[in-house]
Amino acid sequence: MASHLQIIGSSITREAFTRTRNTSILLPISLTSLSLFSPSKTQSPIVIMHIIASATSAILALAGSASAAFATVQNNCPETVWITITNSTWQPVQYPIPVNGTYTQWRSGIGNAYGLSKTSAYFSPSTPKFTLGFSDSADHLLYWSLINASGDPFAGQPWRISLSEPSCSPNPLTAYDGGLVHACGDTSNLTVTVC
C-alpha cells in the first residue's frame, strides 16, 4: 500500500504526483527519502505538522529549482482534452485536461511525448492525434517536434507551441511542419495552447 500525505487538498503518493483542481504537476522525486509514515494515535499533531511542513518545503524547493524546464498544455477548448504521456522510462499515463485547465510537467530526459486527443482512446488507430515529442540533451539543448496521426484533433481550431526563450525558432509554431526537429536552449519552457 502506498504511503499518502495530505497537503492542502492534494494527495501525494510515492510516485510524487500532485494534482490540484485544474493543474497537475509531475515532480520526479522519491518521497520515500522523506520518511513518510502513517499517523498513529501515539504521534502528536505537532510531529505530524512538522513532517508535512518539511515535505511541503522540499517539494516547493524542487519545483522552484526547475521552474525554467517545464512542458505545459493549456486547454482553451470548449471540451475536455486528453493527454497521454509516454517516455522511455514509464508506462504511458493519461489524464483529462478540463476546459480552461492546464497540465504542467517538469521536463527531464529524452524520449518524452505528449499525445493530445479529444478522447481517452488515444491508442485506437482511428483516433486523431496531436503528438509533441521532446528531449533534453546532454548538450543543454531542448529538441522537439510535432506530428499529427489519423487526422487532426484540432481541425478548424487554433493551437500554438511557444517557447519562453524569444530567440527560439519557430516561436510560436502554429501549423504542422511535417515533424521537423527544432532545437532551443534547455532552460526554455515549452507550452502548447489548444483552442
C-alpha positions as CSV (number, residue, x, y, z in Angstrom):
1,M,0.0,0.0,0.0
2,A,1.4,3.4,-1.0
3,S,2.0,6.0,1.8
4,H,-0.1,9.1,1.4
5,L,0.3,12.6,2.7
6,Q,-2.5,15.2,2.5
7,I,-1.3,18.7,1.9
8,I,-3.9,21.4,1.4
9,G,-6.3,19.2,-0.5
10,S,-3.7,17.4,-2.7
11,S,-2.7,13.8,-2.3
12,I,1.0,13.0,-2.7
13,T,2.0,9.4,-3.3
14,R,5.3,7.6,-3.7
15,E,5.1,8.4,-7.4
16,A,5.2,12.1,-6.3
17,F,2.3,13.1,-8.5
18,T,0.3,16.1,-7.3
19,R,-2.9,17.3,-8.7
20,T,-4.9,20.4,-7.8
21,R,-8.3,21.4,-9.2
22,N,-7.2,22.4,-12.7
23,T,-3.5,21.9,-12.7
24,S,-1.3,18.8,-12.5
25,I,2.4,18.9,-11.8
26,L,4.6,15.8,-12.0
27,L,7.7,16.1,-9.8
28,P,10.4,13.4,-10.4
29,I,11.3,12.8,-6.8
30,S,11.0,10.0,-4.4
31,L,9.1,10.7,-1.2
32,T,10.5,7.6,0.4
33,S,13.5,9.6,1.3
34,L,11.3,12.0,3.3
35,S,10.5,9.1,5.8
36,L,6.7,9.3,5.4
37,F,4.6,7.2,7.7
38,S,1.0,6.7,8.5
39,P,0.0,8.8,11.6
40,S,-0.8,6.7,14.6
41,K,-2.5,7.6,17.9
42,T,0.8,7.9,19.7
43,Q,2.2,10.6,17.4
44,S,1.5,14.2,18.4
45,P,-0.2,16.6,15.9
46,I,2.9,18.8,16.2
47,V,5.2,16.0,14.9
48,I,2.8,15.3,12.0
49,M,2.6,19.0,11.2
50,H,6.4,19.2,11.2
51,I,6.6,16.3,8.7
52,I,4.0,18.0,6.5
53,A,5.9,21.3,6.6
54,S,9.2,19.6,5.8
55,A,7.7,17.7,2.9
56,T,6.0,20.8,1.5
57,S,9.2,22.7,1.7
58,A,11.2,20.0,-0.1
59,I,8.6,19.7,-2.9
60,L,8.4,23.5,-3.4
61,A,12.2,23.8,-3.4
62,L,12.4,21.2,-6.1
63,A,9.6,22.7,-8.1
64,G,11.2,26.2,-7.8
65,S,14.6,25.0,-8.9
66,A,13.2,23.6,-12.1
67,S,10.9,26.5,-13.0
68,A,12.7,27.1,-16.3
69,A,12.3,23.5,-17.5
70,F,8.6,22.7,-17.8
71,A,6.4,21.4,-20.6
72,T,2.8,22.7,-20.3
73,V,-0.5,22.1,-22.1
74,Q,-3.2,24.8,-21.7
75,N,-6.7,23.7,-22.8
76,N,-8.8,26.6,-24.0
77,C,-11.1,24.3,-26.0
78,P,-14.8,24.1,-25.0
79,E,-14.4,20.4,-24.2
80,T,-12.0,18.2,-22.2
81,V,-8.7,17.3,-24.0
82,W,-6.9,14.1,-23.1
83,I,-3.2,14.0,-22.6
84,T,-1.3,10.7,-23.0
85,I,2.2,10.9,-21.7
86,T,4.9,8.5,-22.9
87,N,8.6,8.4,-22.4
88,S,11.5,5.9,-22.3
89,T,11.1,5.1,-18.6
90,W,7.4,4.8,-17.6
91,Q,4.3,3.1,-18.9
92,P,2.0,5.5,-20.7
93,V,-0.2,7.6,-18.4
94,Q,-3.3,9.5,-19.3
95,Y,-5.1,12.5,-17.8
96,P,-8.1,14.6,-18.8
97,I,-7.4,18.3,-19.0
98,P,-10.7,20.1,-18.3
99,V,-11.9,23.2,-20.1
100,N,-9.6,26.1,-19.2
101,G,-7.3,23.5,-17.4
102,T,-3.6,23.2,-17.5
103,Y,-1.2,20.2,-17.3
104,T,2.4,21.0,-16.4
105,Q,5.3,18.6,-16.0
106,W,9.0,19.1,-15.2
107,R,10.9,18.2,-18.4
108,S,13.5,15.6,-17.8
109,G,15.5,13.2,-20.0
110,I,15.0,12.0,-23.6
111,G,12.2,10.4,-25.5
112,N,9.2,12.2,-24.0
113,A,5.9,12.7,-25.8
114,Y,2.6,14.5,-25.1
115,G,-0.2,13.0,-27.1
116,L,-3.3,15.1,-27.2
117,S,-6.7,13.8,-28.3
118,K,-10.4,14.5,-27.7
119,T,-11.0,11.0,-26.5
120,S,-9.3,8.7,-24.0
121,A,-8.9,6.1,-26.7
122,Y,-5.6,7.6,-27.8
123,F,-4.1,4.3,-28.9
124,S,-7.0,3.5,-31.2
125,P,-5.9,3.6,-34.9
126,S,-8.9,5.8,-35.7
127,T,-8.3,8.5,-33.0
128,P,-6.9,11.8,-34.4
129,K,-3.7,12.6,-32.5
130,F,-1.6,15.7,-31.9
131,T,1.8,14.4,-30.7
132,L,4.6,16.7,-29.4
133,G,7.9,14.9,-28.8
134,F,10.7,16.5,-26.8
135,S,14.1,15.6,-25.3
136,D,16.5,17.5,-23.1
137,S,20.0,16.5,-24.3
138,A,23.4,16.4,-22.6
139,D,24.5,19.3,-24.8
140,H,22.0,21.6,-23.0
141,L,19.5,21.7,-25.9
142,L,15.8,21.0,-26.0
143,Y,14.9,19.1,-29.1
144,W,11.3,19.0,-30.1
145,S,9.0,18.1,-33.0
146,L,5.3,17.8,-33.7
147,I,3.3,15.4,-35.8
148,N,-0.4,14.5,-36.2
149,A,-1.6,11.0,-36.9
150,S,-5.0,9.6,-38.0
151,G,-6.2,13.2,-38.6
152,D,-6.1,16.4,-36.7
153,P,-8.0,16.5,-33.4
154,F,-7.9,20.3,-33.5
155,A,-9.0,20.7,-37.2
156,G,-10.6,24.2,-37.5
157,Q,-9.4,25.2,-34.1
158,P,-6.3,27.3,-33.4
159,W,-3.3,25.9,-31.5
160,R,0.3,27.1,-30.9
161,I,3.5,25.8,-29.5
162,S,5.6,28.5,-27.9
163,L,8.9,28.7,-26.0
164,S,9.8,31.1,-23.2
165,E,13.1,31.9,-24.9
166,P,12.4,34.6,-27.5
167,S,15.3,33.6,-29.7
168,C,14.0,30.1,-30.3
169,S,12.6,29.4,-33.8
170,P,9.9,28.8,-34.7
171,N,8.2,30.7,-31.9
172,P,5.4,30.2,-32.0
173,L,4.7,27.2,-34.2
174,T,1.0,27.4,-35.4
175,A,0.9,24.8,-38.2
176,Y,2.1,21.3,-38.7
177,D,5.5,21.3,-40.3
178,G,6.0,17.6,-41.2
179,G,7.7,16.6,-38.0
180,L,10.8,18.8,-38.4
181,V,13.1,18.6,-35.4
182,H,13.7,22.0,-33.7
183,A,16.3,22.9,-31.1
184,C,16.4,25.5,-28.4
185,G,18.2,26.1,-25.1
186,D,17.1,23.5,-22.5
187,T,16.1,26.2,-20.0
188,S,13.2,27.3,-22.2
189,N,9.7,26.4,-21.1
190,L,7.7,24.6,-23.8
191,T,4.0,25.5,-23.9
192,V,1.2,24.0,-26.0
193,T,-2.0,26.1,-26.1
194,V,-5.0,24.5,-27.8
195,C,-8.1,26.4,-29.0
